[in-house]
């Protein structure tokens, strides 16, 4: 079973994504801040990381950088609320993000994009 790590501090989004991805047959792990997210990457060795840009302690951009530095082949999908986009999108891709999704989004869209990478 493929492992996905969700790094998100919004409880509602977290529950929605966790439900959808489990229903699609993935094993889902959760971190609610950047520090525990990075720790989980090393411990869990996920097949894909989904991170919000705005999470406590380390931003999604920092997470993307650290993940790609240690695991260059590990796909990272970055989520961002509207308004944070322009600079964040470019920076996320420069740091190695595999994909970028703007909030609000349809959980089916995320599931589709996840399946493209794993």
N, CA, C and O atoms as a printed pandas DataFrame, in Angstrom:
     atom_number atom_name residue_name chain_id  residue_number  x_coord  y_coord  z_coord
0              1         N          UNK        A               1    0.841   -1.184    0.000
1              2        CA          UNK        A               1    0.000    0.000    0.000
2              3         C          UNK        A               1    0.888    1.249    0.000
3              4         O          UNK        A               1    1.811    1.359    0.807
4              5         N          UNK        A               2    0.606    2.173   -0.896
5              6        CA          UNK        A               2    1.396    3.399   -1.004
6              7         C          UNK        A               2    1.103    4.332    0.168
7              8         O          UNK        A               2   -0.040    4.468    0.604
8              9         N          UNK        A               3    2.168    4.976    0.670
9             10        CA          UNK        A               3    2.062    5.843    1.845
10            11         C          UNK        A               3    2.108    7.318    1.431
11            12         O          UNK        A               3    2.976    7.747    0.672
12            13         N          UNK        A               4    1.140    8.075    1.958
13            14        CA          UNK        A               4    1.087    9.507    1.709
14            15         C          UNK        A               4    1.179   10.232    3.037
15            16         O          UNK        A               4    0.492    9.880    3.996
16            17         N          UNK        A               5    2.028   11.246    3.090
17            18        CA          UNK        A               5    2.135   12.095    4.275
18            19         C          UNK        A               5    1.448   13.419    3.973
19            20         O          UNK        A               5    1.814   14.116    3.026
20            21         N          UNK        A               6    0.442   13.766    4.790
21            22        CA          UNK        A               6   -0.244   15.047    4.682
22            23         C          UNK        A               6    0.287   15.977    5.762
23            24         O          UNK        A               6    0.243   15.642    6.946
24            25         N          UNK        A               7    0.785   17.137    5.366
25            26        CA          UNK        A               7    1.244   18.140    6.335
26            27         C          UNK        A               7    0.304   19.336    6.187
27            28         O          UNK        A               7    0.403   20.113    5.238
28            29         N          UNK        A               8   -0.596   19.462    7.136
29            30        CA          UNK        A               8   -1.669   20.460    7.062
30            31         C          UNK        A               8   -2.148   20.756    8.470
31            32         O          UNK        A               8   -2.309   19.836    9.272
32            33         N          UNK        A               9   -2.382   22.034    8.787
33            34        CA          UNK        A               9   -2.836   22.378   10.138
34            35         C          UNK        A               9   -4.327   22.701   10.202
35            36         O          UNK        A               9   -4.858   22.908   11.293
36            37         N          UNK        A              10   -5.005   22.748    9.074
37            38        CA          UNK        A              10   -6.447   22.991    9.050
38            39         C          UNK        A              10   -7.166   21.656    9.216
39            40         O          UNK        A              10   -7.139   20.805    8.327
40            41         N          UNK        A              11   -7.801   21.492   10.355
41            42        CA          UNK        A              11   -8.417   20.213   10.727
42            43         C          UNK        A              11   -9.450   19.736    9.702
43            44         O          UNK        A              11   -9.508   18.548    9.384
44            45         N          UNK        A              12  -10.254   20.647    9.195
45            46        CA          UNK        A              12  -11.299   20.289    8.233
46            47         C          UNK        A              12  -10.693   19.760    6.930
47            48         O          UNK        A              12  -11.124   18.732    6.408
48            49         N          UNK        A              13   -9.702   20.466    6.421
49            50        CA          UNK        A              13   -9.033   20.031    5.183
50            51         C          UNK        A              13   -8.330   18.696    5.417
51            52         O          UNK        A              13   -8.372   17.803    4.570
52            53         N          UNK        A              14   -7.693   18.574    6.563
53            54        CA          UNK        A              14   -6.981   17.344    6.910
54            55         C          UNK        A              14   -7.926   16.138    6.909
55            56         O          UNK        A              14   -7.619   15.107    6.310
56            57         N          UNK        A              15   -9.055   16.267    7.567
57            58        CA          UNK        A              15  -10.023   15.164    7.647
58            59         C          UNK        A              15  -10.566   14.819    6.260
59            60         O          UNK        A              15  -10.709   13.646    5.915
60            61         N          UNK        A              16  -10.870   15.864    5.459
61            62        CA          UNK        A              16  -11.414   15.648    4.125
62            63         C          UNK        A              16  -10.408   14.895    3.249
63            64         O          UNK        A              16  -10.767   13.932    2.572
64            65         N          UNK        A              17   -9.153   15.335    3.266
65            66        CA          UNK        A              17   -8.120   14.700    2.444
66            67         C          UNK        A              17   -7.814   13.288    2.933
67            68         O          UNK        A              17   -7.637   12.365    2.138
68            69         N          UNK        A              18   -7.756   13.138    4.233
69            70        CA          UNK        A              18   -7.478   11.821    4.808
70            71         C          UNK        A              18   -8.568   10.828    4.383
71            72         O          UNK        A              18   -8.266    9.707    3.974
72            73         N          UNK        A              19   -9.820   11.243    4.481
73            74        CA          UNK        A              19  -10.941   10.390    4.097
74            75         C          UNK        A              19  -10.849   10.011    2.616
75            76         O          UNK        A              19  -10.965    8.838    2.263
76            77         N          UNK        A              20  -10.643   10.996    1.762
77            78        CA          UNK        A              20  -10.612   10.765    0.313
78            79         C          UNK        A              20   -9.452    9.854   -0.072
79            80         O          UNK        A              20   -9.637    8.916   -0.848
80            81         N          UNK        A              21   -8.278   10.111    0.452
81            82        CA          UNK        A              21   -7.099    9.328    0.070
82            83         C          UNK        A              21   -7.169    7.895    0.613
83            84         O          UNK        A              21   -6.735    6.957   -0.056
84            85         N          UNK        A              22   -7.708    7.727    1.810
85            86        CA          UNK        A              22   -7.884    6.364    2.343
86            87         C          UNK        A              22   -8.882    5.597    1.478
87            88         O          UNK        A              22   -8.690    4.417    1.183
88            89         N          UNK        A              23   -9.942    6.283    1.080
89            90        CA          UNK        A              23  -10.962    5.670    0.225
90            91         C          UNK        A              23  -10.368    5.237   -1.119
91            92         O          UNK        A              23  -10.828    4.269   -1.724
92            93         N          UNK        A              24   -9.340    5.963   -1.579
93            94        CA          UNK        A              24   -8.663    5.639   -2.835
94            95         C          UNK        A              24   -7.624    4.524   -2.659
95            96         O          UNK        A              24   -6.986    4.108   -3.626
96            97         N          UNK        A              25   -7.458    4.044   -1.419
97            98        CA          UNK        A              25   -6.573    2.914   -1.182
98            99         C          UNK        A              25   -5.173    3.251   -0.703
99           100         O          UNK        A              25   -4.287    2.396   -0.728
100          101         N          UNK        A              26   -4.961    4.483   -0.268
101          102        CA          UNK        A              26   -3.643    4.884    0.226
102          103         C          UNK        A              26   -3.585    4.794    1.743
103          104         O          UNK        A              26   -4.600    4.930    2.427
104          105         N          UNK        A              27   -2.387    4.562    2.256
105          106        CA          UNK        A              27   -2.140    4.636    3.690
106          107         C          UNK        A              27   -1.769    6.087    3.973
107          108         O          UNK        A              27   -0.824    6.608    3.380
108          109         N          UNK        A              28   -2.502    6.746    4.873
109          110        CA          UNK        A              28   -2.324    8.182    5.086
110          111         C          UNK        A              28   -1.751    8.460    6.471
111          112         O          UNK        A              28   -2.245    7.961    7.482
112          113         N          UNK        A              29   -0.694    9.273    6.488
113          114        CA          UNK        A              29   -0.066    9.720    7.730
114          115         C          UNK        A              29   -0.249   11.228    7.811
115          116         O          UNK        A              29   -0.322   11.908    6.788
116          117         N          UNK        A              30   -0.323   11.749    9.037
117          118        CA          UNK        A              30   -0.631   13.164    9.240
118          119         C          UNK        A              30    0.420   13.838   10.106
119          120         O          UNK        A              30    0.907   13.277   11.087
120          121         N          UNK        A              31    0.753   15.068    9.706
121          122        CA          UNK        A              31    1.563   15.950   10.544
122          123         C          UNK        A              31    0.881   17.313   10.506
123          124         O          UNK        A              31    0.424   17.753    9.451
124          125         N          UNK        A              32    0.813   17.976   11.649
125          126        CA          UNK        A              32    0.099   19.257   11.713
126          127         C          UNK        A              32    1.020   20.469   11.743
127          128         O          UNK        A              32    0.558   21.603   11.873
128          129         N          UNK        A              33    2.327   20.229   11.621
129          130        CA          UNK        A              33    3.270   21.345   11.534
130          131         C          UNK        A              33    4.516   20.892   10.784
131          132         O          UNK        A              33    4.730   19.699   10.568
132          133         N          UNK        A              34    5.328   21.862   10.394
133          134        CA          UNK        A              34    6.503   21.568    9.578
134          135         C          UNK        A              34    7.539   20.697   10.259
135          136         O          UNK        A              34    8.127   19.816    9.632
136          137         N          UNK        A              35    7.764   20.940   11.540
137          138        CA          UNK        A              35    8.778   20.146   12.250
138          139         C          UNK        A              35    8.394   18.673   12.322
139          140         O          UNK        A              35    9.203   17.796   12.019
140          141         N          UNK        A              36    7.153   18.408   12.726
141          142        CA          UNK        A              36    6.733   17.003   12.808
142          143         C          UNK        A              36    6.599   16.402   11.410
143          144         O          UNK        A              36    6.748   15.193   11.237
144          145         N          UNK        A              37    6.318   17.243   10.412
145          146        CA          UNK        A              37    6.252   16.762    9.030
146          147         C          UNK        A              37    7.594   16.268    8.535
147          148         O          UNK        A              37    7.681   15.200    7.930
148          149         N          UNK        A              38    8.644   17.038    8.786
149          150        CA          UNK        A              38    9.998   16.639    8.362
150          151         C          UNK        A              38   10.420   15.371    9.105
151          152         O          UNK        A              38   10.995   14.458    8.513
152          153         N          UNK        A              39   10.131   15.325   10.397
153          154        CA          UNK        A              39   10.458   14.133   11.188
154          155         C          UNK        A              39    9.737   12.907   10.604
155          156         O          UNK        A              39   10.328   11.835   10.474
156          157         N          UNK        A              40    8.459   13.081   10.256
157          158        CA          UNK        A              40    7.667   11.979    9.706
158          159         C          UNK        A              40    8.208   11.506    8.358
159          160         O          UNK        A              40    8.166   10.312    8.062
160          161         N          UNK        A              41    8.711   12.422    7.542
161          162        CA          UNK        A              41    9.283   12.038    6.244
162          163         C          UNK        A              41   10.407   11.032    6.462
163          164         O          UNK        A              41   10.480   10.012    5.775
164          165         N          UNK        A              42   11.276   11.323    7.415
165          166        CA          UNK        A              42   12.419   10.436    7.678
166          167         C          UNK        A              42   11.992    9.112    8.312
167          168         O          UNK        A              42   12.579    8.069    8.023
168          169         N          UNK        A              43   10.971    9.150    9.176
169          170        CA          UNK        A              43   10.534    7.939    9.878
170          171         C          UNK        A              43    9.654    7.043    9.005
171          172         O          UNK        A              43    9.824    5.824    8.986
172          173         N          UNK        A              44    8.718    7.653    8.290
173          174        CA          UNK        A              44    7.709    6.895    7.539
174          175         C          UNK        A              44    8.204    6.495    6.153
175          176         O          UNK        A              44    7.809    5.456    5.624
176          177         N          UNK        A              45    9.070    7.320    5.567
177          178        CA          UNK        A              45    9.525    7.124    4.179
178          179         C          UNK        A              45    8.306    7.024    3.234
179          180         O          UNK        A              45    8.094    5.994    2.593
180          181         N          UNK        A              46    7.508    8.116    3.160
181          182        CA          UNK        A              46    6.301    8.067    2.338
182          183         C          UNK        A              46    6.634    7.997    0.848
183          184         O          UNK        A              46    7.761    8.264    0.431
184          185         N          UNK        A              47    5.628    7.631    0.062
185          186        CA          UNK        A              47    5.768    7.604   -1.393
186          187         C          UNK        A              47    5.454    8.964   -2.003
187          188         O          UNK        A              47    5.806    9.232   -3.151
188          189         N          UNK        A              48    4.782    9.831   -1.223
189          190        CA          UNK        A              48    4.433   11.164   -1.686
190          191         C          UNK        A              48    4.129   12.035   -0.477
191          192         O          UNK        A              48    3.610   11.554    0.530
192          193         N          UNK        A              49    4.457   13.330   -0.580
193          194        CA          UNK        A              49    4.163   14.302    0.481
194          195         C          UNK        A              49    3.221   15.351   -0.086
195          196         O          UNK        A              49    3.423   15.860   -1.189
196          197         N          UNK        A              50    2.181   15.667    0.694
197          198        CA          UNK        A              50    1.289   16.777    0.368
198          199         C          UNK        A              50    1.436   17.760    1.517
199          200         O          UNK        A              50    1.180   17.408    2.668
200          201         N          UNK        A              51    1.848   19.001    1.217
201          202        CA          UNK        A              51    2.029   19.984    2.278
202          203         C          UNK        A              51    1.361   21.305    1.935
203          204         O          UNK        A              51    1.384   21.754    0.789
204          205         N          UNK        A              52    0.770   21.911    2.944
205          206        CA          UNK        A              52    0.244   23.260    2.812
206          207         C          UNK        A              52    1.433   24.212    2.921
207          208         O          UNK        A              52    2.438   23.884    3.553
208          209         N          UNK        A              53    1.323   25.376    2.314
209          210        CA          UNK        A              53    2.421   26.350    2.434
210          211         C          UNK        A              53    2.448   26.948    3.834
211          212         O          UNK        A              53    3.518   27.127    4.416
212          213         N          UNK        A              54    1.272   27.257    4.375
213          214        CA          UNK        A              54    1.201   27.925    5.674
214          215         C          UNK        A              54    0.946   26.912    6.787
215          216         O          UNK        A              54   -0.203   26.654    7.146
216          217         N          UNK        A              55    2.006   26.346    7.326
217          218        CA          UNK        A              55    1.910   25.474    8.492
218          219         C          UNK        A              55    2.879   25.992    9.549
219          220         O          UNK        A              55    3.872   26.635    9.208
220          221         N          UNK        A              56    2.609   25.724   10.830
221          222        CA          UNK        A              56    3.484   26.224   11.896
222          223         C          UNK        A              56    4.916   25.658   11.838
223          224         O          UNK        A              56    5.148   24.568   11.315
224          225         N          UNK        A              57    5.840   26.410   12.375
225          226        CA          UNK        A              57    7.254   26.068   12.594
226          227         C          UNK        A              57    8.119   26.061   11.327
227          228         O          UNK        A              57    9.172   26.698   11.310
228          229         N          UNK        A              58    7.710   25.373   10.290
229          230        CA          UNK        A              58    8.414   25.405    9.002
230          231         C          UNK        A              58    7.350   25.549    7.925
231          232         O          UNK        A              58    6.324   24.871    7.959
232          233         N          UNK        A              59    7.601   26.437    6.970
233          234        CA          UNK        A              59    6.614   26.617    5.900
234          235         C          UNK        A              59    6.661   25.435    4.928
235          236         O          UNK        A              59    7.609   24.649    4.930
236          237         N          UNK        A              60    5.641   25.329    4.116
237          238        CA          UNK        A              60    5.612   24.300    3.093
238          239         C          UNK        A              60    6.770   24.426    2.121
239          240         O          UNK        A              60    7.236   23.432    1.564
240          241         N          UNK        A              61    7.236   25.658    1.918
241          242        CA          UNK        A              61    8.389   25.859    1.040
242          243         C          UNK        A              61    9.650   25.292    1.687
243          244         O          UNK        A              61   10.451   24.639    1.018
244          245         N          UNK        A              62    9.830   25.537    2.977
245          246        CA          UNK        A              62   10.981   24.955    3.695
246          247         C          UNK        A              62   10.900   23.428    3.687
247          248         O          UNK        A              62   11.901   22.738    3.492
248          249         N          UNK        A              63    9.691   22.921    3.903
249          250        CA          UNK        A              63    9.482   21.468    3.893
250          251         C          UNK        A              63    9.875   20.902    2.532
251          252         O          UNK        A              63   10.584   19.900    2.449
252          253         N          UNK        A              64    9.405   21.558    1.461
253          254        CA          UNK        A              64    9.726   21.107    0.098
254          255         C          UNK        A              64   11.236   21.065   -0.098
255          256         O          UNK        A              64   11.772   20.081   -0.608
256          257         N          UNK        A              65   11.916   22.121    0.301
257          258        CA          UNK        A              65   13.371   22.193    0.161
258          259         C          UNK        A              65   14.054   21.052    0.918
259          260         O          UNK        A              65   14.913   20.363    0.367
260          261         N          UNK        A              66   13.670   20.855    2.177
261          262        CA          UNK        A              66   14.318   19.831    3.007
262          263         C          UNK        A              66   14.029   18.423    2.501
263          264         O          UNK        A              66   14.909   17.563    2.509
264          265         N          UNK        A              67   12.794   18.189    2.059
265          266        CA          UNK        A              67   12.438   16.868    1.520
266          267         C          UNK        A              67   13.262   16.584    0.270
267          268         O          UNK        A              67   13.850   15.510    0.142
268          269         N          UNK        A              68   13.304   17.543   -0.652
269          270        CA          UNK        A              68   14.008   17.329   -1.920
270          271         C          UNK        A              68   15.519   17.207   -1.723
271          272         O          UNK        A              68   16.195   16.517   -2.485
272          273         N          UNK        A              69   16.039   17.877   -0.704
273          274        CA          UNK        A              69   17.468   17.779   -0.399
274          275         C          UNK        A              69   17.828   16.359    0.037
275          276         O          UNK        A              69   18.859   15.823   -0.368
276          277         N          UNK        A              70   16.974   15.754    0.863
277          278        CA          UNK        A              70   17.242   14.401    1.368
278          279         C          UNK        A              70   16.748   13.304    0.432
279          280         O          UNK        A              70   17.375   12.251    0.319
280          281         N          UNK        A              71   15.628   13.550   -0.236
281          282        CA          UNK        A              71   14.987   12.535   -1.091
282          283         C          UNK        A              71   14.574   13.174   -2.419
283          284         O          UNK        A              71   13.398   13.475   -2.621
284          285         N          UNK        A              72   15.530   13.382   -3.318
285          286        CA          UNK        A              72   15.242   14.102   -4.576
286          287         C          UNK        A              72   14.130   13.479   -5.416
287          288         O          UNK        A              72   13.460   14.185   -6.170
288          289         N          UNK        A              73   13.925   12.174   -5.297
289          290        CA          UNK        A              73   12.913   11.496   -6.118
290          291         C          UNK        A              73   11.514   11.527   -5.499
291          292         O          UNK        A              73   10.544   11.168   -6.166
292          293         N          UNK        A              74   11.392   11.948   -4.240
293          294        CA          UNK        A              74   10.109   11.934   -3.539
294          295         C          UNK        A              74    9.217   13.067   -4.046
295          296         O          UNK        A              74    9.582   14.236   -3.920
296          297         N          UNK        A              75    8.040   12.738   -4.623
297          298        CA          UNK        A              75    7.149   13.795   -5.113
298          299         C          UNK        A              75    6.539   14.598   -3.962
299          300         O          UNK        A              75    6.162   14.045   -2.928
300          301         N          UNK        A              76    6.451   15.919   -4.166
301          302        CA          UNK        A              76    5.848   16.816   -3.183
302          303         C          UNK        A              76    4.777   17.646   -3.891
303          304         O          UNK        A              76    5.058   18.328   -4.876
304          305         N          UNK        A              77    3.556   17.580   -3.380
305          306        CA          UNK        A              77    2.474   18.424   -3.884
306          307         C          UNK        A              77    2.243   19.516   -2.850
307          308         O          UNK        A              77    2.033   19.234   -1.670
308          309         N          UNK        A              78    2.284   20.771   -3.304
309          310        CA          UNK        A              78    2.135   21.915   -2.416
310          311         C          UNK        A              78    0.726   22.489   -2.553
311          312         O          UNK        A              78    0.224   22.679   -3.661
312          313         N          UNK        A              79    0.097   22.760   -1.410
313          314        CA          UNK        A              79   -1.230   23.380   -1.373
314          315         C          UNK        A              79   -1.083   24.820   -0.900
315          316         O          UNK        A              79   -0.245   25.117   -0.048
316          317         N          UNK        A              80   -1.900   25.713   -1.454
317          318        CA          UNK        A              80   -1.827   27.102   -1.032
318          319         C          UNK        A              80   -3.178   27.780   -1.173
319          320         O          UNK        A              80   -3.914   27.533   -2.128
320          321         N          UNK        A              81   -3.495   28.632   -0.216
321          322        CA          UNK        A              81   -4.727   29.420   -0.284
322          323         C          UNK        A              81   -4.575   30.506   -1.350
323          324         O          UNK        A              81   -3.469   30.958   -1.647
324          325         N          UNK        A              82   -5.688   30.903   -1.903
325          326        CA          UNK        A              82   -5.671   31.970   -2.893
326          327         C          UNK        A              82   -5.032   33.210   -2.277
327          328         O          UNK        A              82   -5.215   33.493   -1.093
328          329         N          UNK        A              83   -4.292   33.935   -3.084
329          330        CA          UNK        A              83   -3.653   35.141   -2.582
330          331         C          UNK        A              83   -2.193   34.918   -2.239
331          332         O          UNK        A              83   -1.396   35.854   -2.307
332          333         N          UNK        A              84   -1.825   33.698   -1.873
333          334        CA          UNK        A              84   -0.424   33.398   -1.552
334          335         C          UNK        A              84    0.298   32.981   -2.820
335          336         O          UNK        A              84    1.513   32.784   -2.828
336          337         N          UNK        A              85   -0.472   32.849   -3.892
337          338        CA          UNK        A              85   -0.020   32.083   -5.029
338          339         C          UNK        A              85    1.215   32.515   -5.785
339          340         O          UNK        A              85    2.224   31.810   -5.767
340          341         N          UNK        A              86    1.163   33.667   -6.455
341          342        CA          UNK        A              86    2.159   33.933   -7.488
342          343         C          UNK        A              86    3.601   33.650   -7.089
343          344         O          UNK        A              86    4.273   32.836   -7.723
344          345         N          UNK        A              87    4.069   34.302   -6.063
345          346        CA          UNK        A              87    5.443   34.061   -5.616
346          347         C          UNK        A              87    5.637   32.634   -5.137
347          348         O          UNK        A              87    6.641   31.991   -5.443
348          349         N          UNK        A              88    4.667   32.152   -4.385
349          350        CA          UNK        A              88    4.768   30.824   -3.793
350          351         C          UNK        A              88    4.855   29.726   -4.847
351          352         O          UNK        A              88    5.627   28.779   -4.699
352          353         N          UNK        A              89    4.062   29.853   -5.912
353          354        CA          UNK        A              89    4.063   28.832   -6.958
354          355         C          UNK        A              89    5.455   28.736   -7.568
355          356         O          UNK        A              89    6.028   27.651   -7.663
356          357         N          UNK        A              90    5.987   29.867   -7.975
357          358        CA          UNK        A              90    7.317   29.880   -8.597
358          359         C          UNK        A              90    8.372   29.344   -7.642
359          360         O          UNK        A              90    9.220   28.539   -8.026
360          361         N          UNK        A              91    8.312   29.793   -6.405
361          362        CA          UNK        A              91    9.304   29.355   -5.429
362          363         C          UNK        A              91    9.184   27.853   -5.159
363          364         O          UNK        A              91   10.191   27.153   -5.063
364          365         N          UNK        A              92    7.953   27.368   -5.038
365          366        CA          UNK        A              92    7.738   25.936   -4.779
366          367         C          UNK        A              92    8.355   25.098   -5.896
367          368         O          UNK        A              92    9.036   24.108   -5.628
368          369         N          UNK        A              93    8.121   25.492   -7.140
369          370        CA          UNK        A              93    8.684   24.732   -8.261
370          371         C          UNK        A              93   10.207   24.843   -8.306
371          372         O          UNK        A              93   10.889   23.874   -8.640
372          373         N          UNK        A              94   10.743   26.015   -7.974
373          374        CA          UNK        A              94   12.203   26.178   -7.942
374          375         C          UNK        A              94   12.826   25.260   -6.885
375          376         O          UNK        A              94   13.940   24.766   -7.058
376          377         N          UNK        A              95   12.096   25.040   -5.799
377          378        CA          UNK        A              95   12.593   24.194   -4.716
378          379         C          UNK        A              95   12.372   22.708   -4.972
379          380         O          UNK        A              95   12.827   21.865   -4.199
380          381         N          UNK        A              96   11.667   22.385   -6.067
381          382        CA          UNK        A              96   11.512   20.984   -6.430
382          383         C          UNK        A              96   10.117   20.415   -6.300
383          384         O          UNK        A              96    9.932   19.208   -6.451
384          385         N          UNK        A              97    9.117   21.258   -6.022
385          386        CA          UNK        A              97    7.741   20.747   -5.914
386          387         C          UNK        A              97    7.350   20.058   -7.217
387          388         O          UNK        A              97    7.721   20.500   -8.304
388          389         N          UNK        A              98    6.602   18.981   -7.092
389          390        CA          UNK        A              98    6.145   18.226   -8.256
390          391         C          UNK        A              98    4.866   18.810   -8.831
391          392         O          UNK        A              98    4.618   18.727  -10.034
392          393         N          UNK        A              99    4.049   19.406   -7.954
393          394        CA          UNK        A              99    2.766   19.952   -8.380
394          395         C          UNK        A              99    2.320   20.988   -7.364
395          396         O          UNK        A              99    2.870   21.074   -6.266
396          397         N          UNK        A             100    1.313   21.777   -7.741
397          398        CA          UNK        A             100    0.811   22.860   -6.913
398          399         C          UNK        A             100   -0.703   22.914   -7.079
399          400         O          UNK        A             100   -1.201   22.899   -8.205
400          401         N          UNK        A             101   -1.434   22.975   -5.978
401          402        CA          UNK        A             101   -2.891   23.063   -6.032
402          403         C          UNK        A             101   -3.337   24.245   -5.168
403          404         O          UNK        A             101   -2.908   24.400   -4.025
404          405         N          UNK        A             102   -4.210   25.072   -5.747
405          406        CA          UNK        A             102   -4.757   26.225   -5.020
406          407         C          UNK        A             102   -5.985   25.827   -4.221
407          408         O          UNK        A             102   -6.837   25.073   -4.692
408          409         N          UNK        A             103   -6.059   26.351   -2.999
409          410        CA          UNK        A             103   -7.256   26.171   -2.180
410          411         C          UNK        A             103   -8.235   27.275   -2.560
411          412         O          UNK        A             103   -7.789   28.378   -2.876
412          413         N          UNK        A             104   -9.517   27.041   -2.547
413          414        CA          UNK        A             104  -10.162   25.756   -2.306
414          415         C          UNK        A             104  -10.032   24.843   -3.523
415          416         O          UNK        A             104   -9.907   25.320   -4.651
416          417         N          UNK        A             105  -10.061   23.542   -3.294
417          418        CA          UNK        A             105   -9.954   22.588   -4.398
418          419         C          UNK        A             105  -10.866   21.409   -4.117
419          420         O          UNK        A             105  -11.313   21.205   -2.989
420          421         N          UNK        A             106  -11.129   20.651   -5.137
421          422        CA          UNK        A             106  -11.956   19.462   -5.033
422          423         C          UNK        A             106  -11.058   18.290   -4.615
423          424         O          UNK        A             106  -10.016   18.077   -5.234
424          425         N          UNK        A             107  -11.436   17.527   -3.582
425          426        CA          UNK        A             107  -10.616   16.390   -3.157
426          427         C          UNK        A             107  -10.362   15.386   -4.290
427          428         O          UNK        A             107   -9.327   14.721   -4.307
428          429         N          UNK        A             108  -11.295   15.278   -5.225
429          430        CA          UNK        A             108  -11.099   14.386   -6.370
430          431         C          UNK        A             108   -9.914   14.834   -7.225
431          432         O          UNK        A             108   -9.186   14.009   -7.776
432          433         N          UNK        A             109   -9.730   16.162   -7.329
433          434        CA          UNK        A             109   -8.601   16.695   -8.097
434          435         C          UNK        A             109   -7.281   16.295   -7.439
435          436         O          UNK        A             109   -6.340   15.885   -8.119
436          437         N          UNK        A             110   -7.219   16.417   -6.118
437          438        CA          UNK        A             110   -5.994   16.028   -5.414
438          439         C          UNK        A             110   -5.736   14.535   -5.605
439          440         O          UNK        A             110   -4.609   14.130   -5.888
440          441         N          UNK        A             111   -6.773   13.723   -5.450
441          442        CA          UNK        A             111   -6.610   12.277   -5.599
442          443         C          UNK        A             111   -6.092   11.938   -7.009
443          444         O          UNK        A             111   -5.230   11.074   -7.169
444          445         N          UNK        A             112   -6.622   12.619   -8.012
445          446        CA          UNK        A             112   -6.174   12.415   -9.390
446          447         C          UNK        A             112   -4.691   12.763   -9.538
447          448         O          UNK        A             112   -3.928   12.016  -10.152
448          449         N          UNK        A             113   -4.298   13.889   -8.977
449          450        CA          UNK        A             113   -2.891   14.324   -9.084
450          451         C          UNK        A             113   -1.959   13.403   -8.317
451          452         O          UNK        A             113   -0.853   13.117   -8.778
452          453         N          UNK        A             114   -2.388   12.937   -7.159
453          454        CA          UNK        A             114   -1.592   11.986   -6.373
454          455         C          UNK        A             114   -1.323   10.750   -7.206
455          456         O          UNK        A             114   -0.193   10.267   -7.267
456          457         N          UNK        A             115   -2.363   10.237   -7.850
457          458        CA          UNK        A             115   -2.226    9.019   -8.644
458          459         C          UNK        A             115   -1.271    9.205   -9.823
459          460         O          UNK        A             115   -0.679    8.232  -10.290
460          461         N          UNK        A             116   -1.112   10.422  -10.308
461          462        CA          UNK        A             116   -0.170   10.675  -11.402
462          463         C          UNK        A             116    1.272   10.430  -10.957
463          464         O          UNK        A             116    2.127   10.063  -11.764
464          465         N          UNK        A             117    1.529   10.637   -9.675
465          466        CA          UNK        A             117    2.906   10.535   -9.183
466          467         C          UNK        A             117    3.247    9.198   -8.549
467          468         O          UNK        A             117    4.422    8.838   -8.478
468          469         N          UNK        A             118    2.243    8.447   -8.084
469          470        CA          UNK        A             118    2.558    7.154   -7.463
470          471         C          UNK        A             118    1.631    6.054   -7.951
471          472         O          UNK        A             118    1.760    4.906   -7.527
